Amino acid sequence: MISAVFLVAPHVVAIERVEEAPEFLDREGVTFSLRGGPRQPRPTDRVWDCIAVYAPDELSEEEFQHLYEANKPTVPELNLHY
């Protein structure tokens, strides 16, 4: 399984388990594009699924980076090492 992390807005994230990580996914009327992964995190004190990060497709790379950094403090999946 893959943990798909959907970066919706600053401090708004949804995480769903999916079997595949396609390049584009529609979720609640918004098209999300795959921005990272899926990748298997290095072992920690728990077992992690592969992680895939999605963001709204209309965001530029710079806007995506800002959204990623805004959500990083509260989303453990964004702080894993690969």
LODRENLO-121662 format. One record per residue (C-alpha): x, y, z; residue in three letters. Coordinates in nm, 3 decimals, padded with zeros to 5 digits. Layout:
BEGIN
SITE    east   north      up residu
SITE       X       Y       Z    Ala
...
This chain:
BEGIN
SITE    east   north      up residu
SITE  00.000  00.000  00.000    Met
SITE  00.093  00.363 -00.048    Ile
SITE  00.015  00.652  00.185    Ser
SITE -00.094  00.934 -00.044    Ala
SITE -00.043  01.273  00.124    Val
SITE -00.269  01.538 -00.029    Phe
SITE -00.145  01.891  00.042    Leu
SITE -00.468  02.088  00.013    Val
SITE -00.374  02.420  00.174    Ala
SITE -00.148  02.543  00.454    Pro
SITE -00.235  02.328  00.756    His
SITE -00.490  02.128  00.554    Val
SITE -00.373  01.779  00.461    Val
SITE -00.551  01.454  00.385    Ala
SITE -00.381  01.116  00.392    Ile
SITE -00.533  00.815  00.220    Glu
SITE -00.405  00.464  00.159    Arg
SITE -00.407  00.375 -00.210    Val
SITE -00.283  00.079 -00.411    Glu
SITE -00.131  00.286 -00.693    Glu
SITE  00.008  00.638 -00.726    Ala
SITE -00.092  00.766 -01.069    Pro
SITE  00.041  01.096 -01.201    Glu
SITE -00.300  01.263 -01.153    Phe
SITE -00.586  01.201 -00.910    Leu
SITE -00.918  01.381 -00.884    Asp
SITE -01.032  01.438 -00.528    Arg
SITE -01.341  01.638 -00.433    Glu
SITE -01.344  01.820 -00.767    Gly
SITE -00.974  01.915 -00.758    Val
SITE -00.708  01.759 -00.981    Thr
SITE -00.397  01.670 -00.780    Phe
SITE -00.065  01.588 -00.942    Ser
SITE  00.202  01.361 -00.804    Leu
SITE  00.487  01.580 -00.675    Arg
SITE  00.698  01.318 -00.500    Gly
SITE  00.729  00.944 -00.466    Gly
SITE  00.612  00.692 -00.405    Pro
SITE  00.921  00.619 -00.199    Arg
SITE  00.988  00.382  00.087    Gln
SITE  01.106  00.565  00.401    Pro
SITE  01.407  00.441  00.594    Arg
SITE  01.317  00.231  00.899    Pro
SITE  01.214  00.417  01.214    Thr
SITE  01.040  00.306  01.532    Asp
SITE  00.738  00.205  01.321    Arg
SITE  00.668  00.051  00.983    Val
SITE  00.576  00.302  00.711    Trp
SITE  00.401  00.246  00.381    Asp
SITE  00.558  00.401  00.073    Cys
SITE  00.482  00.773  00.066    Ile
SITE  00.348  00.969 -00.232    Ala
SITE  00.292  01.345 -00.211    Val
SITE  00.021  01.517 -00.413    Tyr
SITE -00.069  01.885 -00.452    Ala
SITE -00.324  02.072 -00.663    Pro
SITE -00.209  02.054 -01.025    Asp
SITE -00.245  02.429 -01.084    Glu
SITE  00.028  02.512 -00.830    Leu
SITE  00.369  02.611 -00.958    Ser
SITE  00.676  02.438 -00.818    Glu
SITE  00.743  02.739 -00.595    Glu
SITE  00.386  02.739 -00.462    Glu
SITE  00.413  02.364 -00.399    Phe
SITE  00.737  02.412 -00.202    Gln
SITE  00.571  02.677  00.018    His
SITE  00.273  02.448  00.079    Leu
SITE  00.505  02.156  00.159    Tyr
SITE  00.705  02.361  00.410    Glu
SITE  00.388  02.500  00.571    Ala
SITE  00.258  02.148  00.635    Asn
SITE  00.588  01.981  00.723    Lys
SITE  00.577  02.062  01.100    Pro
SITE  00.248  01.875  01.152    Thr
SITE  00.269  01.587  00.902    Val
SITE  00.511  01.311  01.006    Pro
SITE  00.517  01.162  00.655    Glu
SITE  00.681  01.481  00.523    Leu
SITE  00.969  01.448  00.770    Asn
SITE  01.083  01.095  00.689    Leu
SITE  01.424  01.012  00.545    His
SITE  01.456  00.804  00.231    Tyr
